[in-house]
Amino acid sequence: MICTYTAKYTKIKSGYMGQLVEWPEVVTEGKNLEECRAMLQDALHEMVLAYRQQKKEIPPGGALLEQIPVQV
């Protein structure tokens, strides 16, 4: 089965931080966006393996994101 997760990337001093919206424990950093994406994919894969090994329920993916405007 294939699940889709929503990645959030934040620019930080050392590059980028990547985190999954539906699974906040999956978080990593990379020097650039490309590296961060690859590391986040690897972190997700490792987390799935760990959850399966521990017989934990894997969080469902498929979050819906929208931007909400506000005047500041």
PDB file of N, CA, C and O in Angstrom:
ATOM      1  N   MET A   1       0.843  -1.181   0.000  1.00  0.00           N
ATOM      2  CA  MET A   1       0.000   0.000   0.000  1.00  0.00           C
ATOM      3  C   MET A   1       0.890   1.247   0.000  1.00  0.00           C
ATOM      4  O   MET A   1       1.915   1.286   0.681  1.00  0.00           O
ATOM      5  N   ILE A   2       0.498   2.241  -0.752  1.00  0.00           N
ATOM      6  CA  ILE A   2       1.251   3.500  -0.823  1.00  0.00           C
ATOM      7  C   ILE A   2       0.453   4.568  -0.072  1.00  0.00           C
ATOM      8  O   ILE A   2      -0.739   4.755  -0.312  1.00  0.00           O
ATOM      9  N   CYS A   3       1.124   5.253   0.827  1.00  0.00           N
ATOM     10  CA  CYS A   3       0.535   6.395   1.535  1.00  0.00           C
ATOM     11  C   CYS A   3       1.293   7.650   1.112  1.00  0.00           C
ATOM     12  O   CYS A   3       2.483   7.594   0.800  1.00  0.00           O
ATOM     13  N   THR A   4       0.611   8.750   1.107  1.00  0.00           N
ATOM     14  CA  THR A   4       1.229  10.024   0.758  1.00  0.00           C
ATOM     15  C   THR A   4       1.210  10.924   1.988  1.00  0.00           C
ATOM     16  O   THR A   4       0.172  11.098   2.625  1.00  0.00           O
ATOM     17  N   TYR A   5       2.356  11.489   2.310  1.00  0.00           N
ATOM     18  CA  TYR A   5       2.478  12.398   3.447  1.00  0.00           C
ATOM     19  C   TYR A   5       2.824  13.792   2.951  1.00  0.00           C
ATOM     20  O   TYR A   5       3.380  13.964   1.867  1.00  0.00           O
ATOM     21  N   THR A   6       2.487  14.770   3.755  1.00  0.00           N
ATOM     22  CA  THR A   6       2.685  16.170   3.406  1.00  0.00           C
ATOM     23  C   THR A   6       3.943  16.694   4.095  1.00  0.00           C
ATOM     24  O   THR A   6       4.029  16.702   5.323  1.00  0.00           O
ATOM     25  N   ALA A   7       4.912  17.130   3.299  1.00  0.00           N
ATOM     26  CA  ALA A   7       6.169  17.644   3.841  1.00  0.00           C
ATOM     27  C   ALA A   7       6.094  19.166   3.983  1.00  0.00           C
ATOM     28  O   ALA A   7       5.551  19.867   3.129  1.00  0.00           O
ATOM     29  N   LYS A   8       6.652  19.645   5.080  1.00  0.00           N
ATOM     30  CA  LYS A   8       6.760  21.085   5.323  1.00  0.00           C
ATOM     31  C   LYS A   8       8.248  21.396   5.439  1.00  0.00           C
ATOM     32  O   LYS A   8       8.955  20.777   6.234  1.00  0.00           O
ATOM     33  N   TYR A   9       8.720  22.350   4.650  1.00  0.00           N
ATOM     34  CA  TYR A   9      10.123  22.734   4.669  1.00  0.00           C
ATOM     35  C   TYR A   9      10.244  24.157   5.192  1.00  0.00           C
ATOM     36  O   TYR A   9       9.514  25.055   4.773  1.00  0.00           O
ATOM     37  N   THR A  10      11.177  24.345   6.112  1.00  0.00           N
ATOM     38  CA  THR A  10      11.405  25.652   6.709  1.00  0.00           C
ATOM     39  C   THR A  10      12.875  26.020   6.525  1.00  0.00           C
ATOM     40  O   THR A  10      13.765  25.228   6.833  1.00  0.00           O
ATOM     41  N   LYS A  11      13.118  27.216   6.026  1.00  0.00           N
ATOM     42  CA  LYS A  11      14.494  27.703   5.866  1.00  0.00           C
ATOM     43  C   LYS A  11      15.059  28.008   7.245  1.00  0.00           C
ATOM     44  O   LYS A  11      14.443  28.727   8.032  1.00  0.00           O
ATOM     45  N   ILE A  12      16.241  27.455   7.536  1.00  0.00           N
ATOM     46  CA  ILE A  12      16.925  27.704   8.799  1.00  0.00           C
ATOM     47  C   ILE A  12      18.361  28.141   8.474  1.00  0.00           C
ATOM     48  O   ILE A  12      18.781  28.086   7.319  1.00  0.00           O
ATOM     49  N   LYS A  13      19.103  28.573   9.489  1.00  0.00           N
ATOM     50  CA  LYS A  13      20.462  29.079   9.261  1.00  0.00           C
ATOM     51  C   LYS A  13      21.361  28.070   8.556  1.00  0.00           C
ATOM     52  O   LYS A  13      22.152  28.440   7.689  1.00  0.00           O
ATOM     53  N   SER A  14      21.244  26.804   8.923  1.00  0.00           N
ATOM     54  CA  SER A  14      22.131  25.784   8.361  1.00  0.00           C
ATOM     55  C   SER A  14      21.615  25.179   7.057  1.00  0.00           C
ATOM     56  O   SER A  14      22.282  24.321   6.478  1.00  0.00           O
ATOM     57  N   GLY A  15      20.440  25.608   6.579  1.00  0.00           N
ATOM     58  CA  GLY A  15      19.877  25.071   5.338  1.00  0.00           C
ATOM     59  C   GLY A  15      18.365  24.991   5.421  1.00  0.00           C
ATOM     60  O   GLY A  15      17.677  26.012   5.430  1.00  0.00           O
ATOM     61  N   TYR A  16      17.843  23.750   5.482  1.00  0.00           N
ATOM     62  CA  TYR A  16      16.401  23.533   5.568  1.00  0.00           C
ATOM     63  C   TYR A  16      16.070  22.471   6.605  1.00  0.00           C
ATOM     64  O   TYR A  16      16.822  21.516   6.797  1.00  0.00           O
ATOM     65  N   MET A  17      14.945  22.650   7.264  1.00  0.00           N
ATOM     66  CA  MET A  17      14.389  21.637   8.147  1.00  0.00           C
ATOM     67  C   MET A  17      13.146  21.088   7.459  1.00  0.00           C
ATOM     68  O   MET A  17      12.312  21.853   6.973  1.00  0.00           O
ATOM     69  N   GLY A  18      13.022  19.780   7.417  1.00  0.00           N
ATOM     70  CA  GLY A  18      11.856  19.137   6.824  1.00  0.00           C
ATOM     71  C   GLY A  18      11.108  18.348   7.878  1.00  0.00           C
ATOM     72  O   GLY A  18      11.719  17.705   8.731  1.00  0.00           O
ATOM     73  N   GLN A  19       9.781  18.396   7.821  1.00  0.00           N
ATOM     74  CA  GLN A  19       8.947  17.693   8.794  1.00  0.00           C
ATOM     75  C   GLN A  19       7.660  17.259   8.105  1.00  0.00           C
ATOM     76  O   GLN A  19       7.180  17.938   7.197  1.00  0.00           O
ATOM     77  N   LEU A  20       7.105  16.143   8.529  1.00  0.00           N
ATOM     78  CA  LEU A  20       5.839  15.688   7.980  1.00  0.00           C
ATOM     79  C   LEU A  20       4.683  16.245   8.799  1.00  0.00           C
ATOM     80  O   LEU A  20       4.694  16.163  10.027  1.00  0.00           O
ATOM     81  N   VAL A  21       3.701  16.801   8.135  1.00  0.00           N
ATOM     82  CA  VAL A  21       2.554  17.409   8.803  1.00  0.00           C
ATOM     83  C   VAL A  21       1.779  16.355   9.587  1.00  0.00           C
ATOM     84  O   VAL A  21       1.430  16.573  10.747  1.00  0.00           O
ATOM     85  N   GLU A  22       1.509  15.206   8.952  1.00  0.00           N
ATOM     86  CA  GLU A  22       0.705  14.174   9.591  1.00  0.00           C
ATOM     87  C   GLU A  22       1.481  13.340  10.615  1.00  0.00           C
ATOM     88  O   GLU A  22       0.884  12.617  11.412  1.00  0.00           O
ATOM     89  N   TRP A  23       2.797  13.445  10.590  1.00  0.00           N
ATOM     90  CA  TRP A  23       3.649  12.621  11.458  1.00  0.00           C
ATOM     91  C   TRP A  23       4.821  13.481  11.923  1.00  0.00           C
ATOM     92  O   TRP A  23       5.943  13.318  11.442  1.00  0.00           O
ATOM     93  N   PRO A  24       4.563  14.404  12.867  1.00  0.00           N
ATOM     94  CA  PRO A  24       5.562  15.403  13.272  1.00  0.00           C
ATOM     95  C   PRO A  24       6.870  14.829  13.822  1.00  0.00           C
ATOM     96  O   PRO A  24       7.890  15.517  13.841  1.00  0.00           O
ATOM     97  N   GLU A  25       6.841  13.574  14.267  1.00  0.00           N
ATOM     98  CA  GLU A  25       8.077  12.962  14.768  1.00  0.00           C
ATOM     99  C   GLU A  25       9.084  12.707  13.650  1.00  0.00           C
ATOM    100  O   GLU A  25      10.269  12.507  13.915  1.00  0.00           O
ATOM    101  N   VAL A  26       8.622  12.712  12.411  1.00  0.00           N
ATOM    102  CA  VAL A  26       9.528  12.536  11.273  1.00  0.00           C
ATOM    103  C   VAL A  26      10.029  13.918  10.878  1.00  0.00           C
ATOM    104  O   VAL A  26       9.331  14.688  10.218  1.00  0.00           O
ATOM    105  N   VAL A  27      11.252  14.213  11.297  1.00  0.00           N
ATOM    106  CA  VAL A  27      11.830  15.537  11.087  1.00  0.00           C
ATOM    107  C   VAL A  27      13.326  15.378  10.804  1.00  0.00           C
ATOM    108  O   VAL A  27      13.974  14.493  11.362  1.00  0.00           O
ATOM    109  N   THR A  28      13.864  16.219   9.954  1.00  0.00           N
ATOM    110  CA  THR A  28      15.285  16.154   9.630  1.00  0.00           C
ATOM    111  C   THR A  28      15.752  17.502   9.097  1.00  0.00           C
ATOM    112  O   THR A  28      14.953  18.424   8.933  1.00  0.00           O
ATOM    113  N   GLU A  29      17.045  17.611   8.829  1.00  0.00           N
ATOM    114  CA  GLU A  29      17.620  18.831   8.277  1.00  0.00           C
ATOM    115  C   GLU A  29      18.555  18.484   7.131  1.00  0.00           C
ATOM    116  O   GLU A  29      19.102  17.382   7.070  1.00  0.00           O
ATOM    117  N   GLY A  30      18.732  19.437   6.224  1.00  0.00           N
ATOM    118  CA  GLY A  30      19.673  19.276   5.125  1.00  0.00           C
ATOM    119  C   GLY A  30      20.290  20.608   4.754  1.00  0.00           C
ATOM    120  O   GLY A  30      19.736  21.666   5.054  1.00  0.00           O
ATOM    121  N   LYS A  31      21.440  20.555   4.101  1.00  0.00           N
ATOM    122  CA  LYS A  31      22.144  21.779   3.703  1.00  0.00           C
ATOM    123  C   LYS A  31      21.372  22.572   2.660  1.00  0.00           C
ATOM    124  O   LYS A  31      21.463  23.798   2.601  1.00  0.00           O
ATOM    125  N   ASN A  32      20.605  21.853   1.833  1.00  0.00           N
ATOM    126  CA  ASN A  32      19.781  22.504   0.816  1.00  0.00           C
ATOM    127  C   ASN A  32      18.466  21.741   0.709  1.00  0.00           C
ATOM    128  O   ASN A  32      18.296  20.702   1.347  1.00  0.00           O
ATOM    129  N   LEU A  33      17.556  22.240  -0.078  1.00  0.00           N
ATOM    130  CA  LEU A  33      16.230  21.638  -0.178  1.00  0.00           C
ATOM    131  C   LEU A  33      16.296  20.208  -0.733  1.00  0.00           C
ATOM    132  O   LEU A  33      15.600  19.316  -0.248  1.00  0.00           O
ATOM    133  N   GLU A  34      17.116  20.004  -1.727  1.00  0.00           N
ATOM    134  CA  GLU A  34      17.252  18.670  -2.320  1.00  0.00           C
ATOM    135  C   GLU A  34      17.741  17.648  -1.292  1.00  0.00           C
ATOM    136  O   GLU A  34      17.197  16.548  -1.199  1.00  0.00           O
ATOM    137  N   GLU A  35      18.768  18.015  -0.523  1.00  0.00           N
ATOM    138  CA  GLU A  35      19.300  17.126   0.502  1.00  0.00           C
ATOM    139  C   GLU A  35      18.259  16.879   1.593  1.00  0.00           C
ATOM    140  O   GLU A  35      18.110  15.756   2.074  1.00  0.00           O
ATOM    141  N   CYS A  36      17.551  17.918   1.974  1.00  0.00           N
ATOM    142  CA  CYS A  36      16.534  17.790   3.008  1.00  0.00           C
ATOM    143  C   CYS A  36      15.422  16.839   2.558  1.00  0.00           C
ATOM    144  O   CYS A  36      14.961  16.011   3.343  1.00  0.00           O
ATOM    145  N   ARG A  37      14.994  16.953   1.308  1.00  0.00           N
ATOM    146  CA  ARG A  37      13.966  16.045   0.772  1.00  0.00           C
ATOM    147  C   ARG A  37      14.419  14.591   0.853  1.00  0.00           C
ATOM    148  O   ARG A  37      13.670  13.718   1.290  1.00  0.00           O
ATOM    149  N   ALA A  38      15.647  14.348   0.428  1.00  0.00           N
ATOM    150  CA  ALA A  38      16.181  12.988   0.448  1.00  0.00           C
ATOM    151  C   ALA A  38      16.266  12.456   1.873  1.00  0.00           C
ATOM    152  O   ALA A  38      15.927  11.302   2.134  1.00  0.00           O
ATOM    153  N   MET A  39      16.713  13.287   2.776  1.00  0.00           N
ATOM    154  CA  MET A  39      16.833  12.865   4.171  1.00  0.00           C
ATOM    155  C   MET A  39      15.465  12.637   4.808  1.00  0.00           C
ATOM    156  O   MET A  39      15.303  11.740   5.634  1.00  0.00           O
ATOM    157  N   LEU A  40      14.481  13.451   4.423  1.00  0.00           N
ATOM    158  CA  LEU A  40      13.133  13.281   4.952  1.00  0.00           C
ATOM    159  C   LEU A  40      12.530  11.975   4.436  1.00  0.00           C
ATOM    160  O   LEU A  40      11.862  11.265   5.188  1.00  0.00           O
ATOM    161  N   GLN A  41      12.755  11.656   3.177  1.00  0.00           N
ATOM    162  CA  GLN A  41      12.284  10.384   2.609  1.00  0.00           C
ATOM    163  C   GLN A  41      12.908   9.211   3.366  1.00  0.00           C
ATOM    164  O   GLN A  41      12.221   8.245   3.696  1.00  0.00           O
ATOM    165  N   ASP A  42      14.202   9.297   3.636  1.00  0.00           N
ATOM    166  CA  ASP A  42      14.894   8.246   4.376  1.00  0.00           C
ATOM    167  C   ASP A  42      14.357   8.148   5.804  1.00  0.00           C
ATOM    168  O   ASP A  42      14.140   7.047   6.310  1.00  0.00           O
ATOM    169  N   ALA A  43      14.144   9.290   6.453  1.00  0.00           N
ATOM    170  CA  ALA A  43      13.615   9.291   7.821  1.00  0.00           C
ATOM    171  C   ALA A  43      12.220   8.670   7.862  1.00  0.00           C
ATOM    172  O   ALA A  43      11.899   7.937   8.797  1.00  0.00           O
ATOM    173  N   LEU A  44      11.398   8.954   6.868  1.00  0.00           N
ATOM    174  CA  LEU A  44      10.061   8.373   6.796  1.00  0.00           C
ATOM    175  C   LEU A  44      10.152   6.856   6.646  1.00  0.00           C
ATOM    176  O   LEU A  44       9.450   6.115   7.334  1.00  0.00           O
ATOM    177  N   HIS A  45      11.009   6.405   5.756  1.00  0.00           N
ATOM    178  CA  HIS A  45      11.182   4.964   5.551  1.00  0.00           C
ATOM    179  C   HIS A  45      11.609   4.276   6.848  1.00  0.00           C
ATOM    180  O   HIS A  45      11.068   3.230   7.207  1.00  0.00           O
ATOM    181  N   GLU A  46      12.574   4.861   7.544  1.00  0.00           N
ATOM    182  CA  GLU A  46      13.062   4.293   8.795  1.00  0.00           C
ATOM    183  C   GLU A  46      11.974   4.291   9.878  1.00  0.00           C
ATOM    184  O   GLU A  46      11.874   3.343  10.658  1.00  0.00           O
ATOM    185  N   MET A  47      11.166   5.345   9.921  1.00  0.00           N
ATOM    186  CA  MET A  47      10.100   5.425  10.915  1.00  0.00           C
ATOM    187  C   MET A  47       9.038   4.363  10.652  1.00  0.00           C
ATOM    188  O   MET A  47       8.536   3.744  11.590  1.00  0.00           O
ATOM    189  N   VAL A  48       8.694   4.148   9.384  1.00  0.00           N
ATOM    190  CA  VAL A  48       7.727   3.098   9.041  1.00  0.00           C
ATOM    191  C   VAL A  48       8.255   1.737   9.507  1.00  0.00           C
ATOM    192  O   VAL A  48       7.522   0.956  10.113  1.00  0.00           O
ATOM    193  N   LEU A  49       9.521   1.462   9.222  1.00  0.00           N
ATOM    194  CA  LEU A  49      10.108   0.192   9.663  1.00  0.00           C
ATOM    195  C   LEU A  49      10.069   0.048  11.183  1.00  0.00           C
ATOM    196  O   LEU A  49       9.731  -1.017  11.700  1.00  0.00           O
ATOM    197  N   ALA A  50      10.412   1.107  11.891  1.00  0.00           N
ATOM    198  CA  ALA A  50      10.411   1.072  13.356  1.00  0.00           C
ATOM    199  C   ALA A  50       9.005   0.851  13.912  1.00  0.00           C
ATOM    200  O   ALA A  50       8.821   0.058  14.836  1.00  0.00           O
ATOM    201  N   TYR A  51       8.024   1.542  13.359  1.00  0.00           N
ATOM    202  CA  TYR A  51       6.644   1.379  13.824  1.00  0.00           C
ATOM    203  C   TYR A  51       6.153  -0.036  13.558  1.00  0.00           C
ATOM    204  O   TYR A  51       5.487  -0.632  14.405  1.00  0.00           O
ATOM    205  N   ARG A  52       6.474  -0.576  12.395  1.00  0.00           N
ATOM    206  CA  ARG A  52       6.056  -1.955  12.099  1.00  0.00           C
ATOM    207  C   ARG A  52       6.691  -2.939  13.068  1.00  0.00           C
ATOM    208  O   ARG A  52       6.029  -3.857  13.551  1.00  0.00           O
ATOM    209  N   GLN A  53       7.969  -2.749  13.351  1.00  0.00           N
ATOM    210  CA  GLN A  53       8.684  -3.624  14.267  1.00  0.00           C
ATOM    211  C   GLN A  53       8.078  -3.568  15.667  1.00  0.00           C
ATOM    212  O   GLN A  53       8.001  -4.584  16.357  1.00  0.00           O
ATOM    213  N   GLN A  54       7.648  -2.376  16.081  1.00  0.00           N
ATOM    214  CA  GLN A  54       7.064  -2.200  17.413  1.00  0.00           C
ATOM    215  C   GLN A  54       5.557  -2.449  17.425  1.00  0.00           C
ATOM    216  O   GLN A  54       4.899  -2.296  18.454  1.00  0.00           O
ATOM    217  N   LYS A  55       5.017  -2.836  16.261  1.00  0.00           N
ATOM    218  CA  LYS A  55       3.586  -3.087  16.109  1.00  0.00           C
ATOM    219  C   LYS A  55       2.728  -1.875  16.502  1.00  0.00           C
ATOM    220  O   LYS A  55       1.653  -2.013  17.087  1.00  0.00           O
ATOM    221  N   LYS A  56       3.239  -0.685  16.160  1.00  0.00           N
ATOM    222  CA  LYS A  56       2.509   0.562  16.382  1.00  0.00           C
ATOM    223  C   LYS A  56       1.714   0.913  15.137  1.00  0.00           C
ATOM    224  O   LYS A  56       2.082   0.528  14.027  1.00  0.00           O
ATOM    225  N   GLU A  57       0.635   1.637  15.320  1.00  0.00           N
ATOM    226  CA  GLU A  57      -0.169   2.080  14.185  1.00  0.00           C
ATOM    227  C   GLU A  57       0.534   3.224  13.459  1.00  0.00           C
ATOM    228  O   GLU A  57       0.945   4.206  14.078  1.00  0.00           O
ATOM    229  N   ILE A  58       0.664   3.089  12.161  1.00  0.00           N
ATOM    230  CA  ILE A  58       1.306   4.111  11.330  1.00  0.00           C
ATOM    231  C   ILE A  58       0.273   5.202  11.038  1.00  0.00           C
ATOM    232  O   ILE A  58      -0.818   4.903  10.551  1.00  0.00           O
ATOM    233  N   PRO A  59       0.606   6.467  11.333  1.00  0.00           N
ATOM    234  CA  PRO A  59      -0.353   7.555  11.087  1.00  0.00           C
ATOM    235  C   PRO A  59      -0.765   7.625   9.617  1.00  0.00           C
ATOM    236  O   PRO A  59       0.063   7.448   8.724  1.00  0.00           O
ATOM    237  N   PRO A  60      -2.045   7.884   9.377  1.00  0.00           N
ATOM    238  CA  PRO A  60      -2.495   8.015   7.990  1.00  0.00           C
ATOM    239  C   PRO A  60      -1.963   9.307   7.373  1.00  0.00           C
ATOM    240  O   PRO A  60      -1.763  10.298   8.075  1.00  0.00           O
ATOM    241  N   GLY A  61      -1.742   9.295   6.099  1.00  0.00           N
ATOM    242  CA  GLY A  61      -1.286  10.487   5.382  1.00  0.00           C
ATOM    243  C   GLY A  61      -2.468  11.209   4.769  1.00  0.00           C
ATOM    244  O   GLY A  61      -3.614  11.024   5.179  1.00  0.00           O
ATOM    245  N   GLY A  62      -2.172  12.028   3.787  1.00  0.00           N
ATOM    246  CA  GLY A  62      -3.214  12.682   3.014  1.00  0.00           C
ATOM    247  C   GLY A  62      -3.791  13.942   3.625  1.00  0.00           C
ATOM    248  O   GLY A  62      -4.977  14.219   3.447  1.00  0.00           O
ATOM    249  N   ALA A  63      -2.989  14.712   4.339  1.00  0.00           N
ATOM    250  CA  ALA A  63      -3.486  15.957   4.932  1.00  0.00           C
ATOM    251  C   ALA A  63      -3.874  16.952   3.841  1.00  0.00           C
ATOM    252  O   ALA A  63      -3.312  16.945   2.746  1.00  0.00           O
ATOM    253  N   LEU A  64      -4.814  17.779   4.151  1.00  0.00           N
ATOM    254  CA  LEU A  64      -5.223  18.860   3.261  1.00  0.00           C
ATOM    255  C   LEU A  64      -4.675  20.152   3.849  1.00  0.00           C
ATOM    256  O   LEU A  64      -4.962  20.491   4.997  1.00  0.00           O
ATOM    257  N   LEU A  65      -3.893  20.864   3.066  1.00  0.00           N
ATOM    258  CA  LEU A  65      -3.318  22.127   3.521  1.00  0.00           C
ATOM    259  C   LEU A  65      -3.923  23.270   2.740  1.00  0.00           C
ATOM    260  O   LEU A  65      -4.204  23.140   1.548  1.00  0.00           O
ATOM    261  N   GLU A  66      -4.121  24.376   3.401  1.00  0.00           N
ATOM    262  CA  GLU A  66      -4.528  25.584   2.703  1.00  0.00           C
ATOM    263  C   GLU A  66      -3.901  26.777   3.401  1.00  0.00           C
ATOM    264  O   GLU A  66      -3.654  26.763   4.606  1.00  0.00           O
ATOM    265  N   GLN A  67      -3.657  27.791   2.621  1.00  0.00           N
ATOM    266  CA  GLN A  67      -3.117  29.030   3.185  1.00  0.00           C
ATOM    267  C   GLN A  67      -4.281  29.954   3.500  1.00  0.00           C
ATOM    268  O   GLN A  67      -5.212  30.105   2.708  1.00  0.00           O
ATOM    269  N   ILE A  68      -4.209  30.569   4.674  1.00  0.00           N
ATOM    270  CA  ILE A  68      -5.263  31.476   5.117  1.00  0.00           C
ATOM    271  C   ILE A  68      -4.685  32.873   5.202  1.00  0.00           C
ATOM    272  O   ILE A  68      -3.758  33.099   5.980  1.00  0.00           O
ATOM    273  N   PRO A  69      -5.198  33.819   4.431  1.00  0.00           N
ATOM    274  CA  PRO A  69      -4.637  35.176   4.441  1.00  0.00           C
ATOM    275  C   PRO A  69      -5.093  35.963   5.678  1.00  0.00           C
ATOM    276  O   PRO A  69      -6.192  35.764   6.197  1.00  0.00           O
ATOM    277  N   VAL A  70      -4.233  36.839   6.118  1.00  0.00           N
ATOM    278  CA  VAL A  70      -4.553  37.743   7.220  1.00  0.00           C
ATOM    279  C   VAL A  70      -3.786  39.032   7.002  1.00  0.00           C
ATOM    280  O   VAL A  70      -2.629  39.003   6.585  1.00  0.00           O
ATOM    281  N   GLN A  71      -4.406  40.140   7.274  1.00  0.00           N
ATOM    282  CA  GLN A  71      -3.728  41.430   7.135  1.00  0.00           C
ATOM    283  C   GLN A  71      -2.930  41.691   8.394  1.00  0.00           C
ATOM    284  O   GLN A  71      -3.458  41.600   9.502  1.00  0.00           O
ATOM    285  N   VAL A  72      -1.647  42.018   8.223  1.00  0.00           N
ATOM    286  CA  VAL A  72      -0.775  42.300   9.375  1.00  0.00           C
ATOM    287  C   VAL A  72      -0.239  43.708   9.310  1.00  0.00           C
ATOM    288  O   VAL A  72       0.511  44.125  10.192  1.00  0.00           O
TER     289      VAL A  72
END
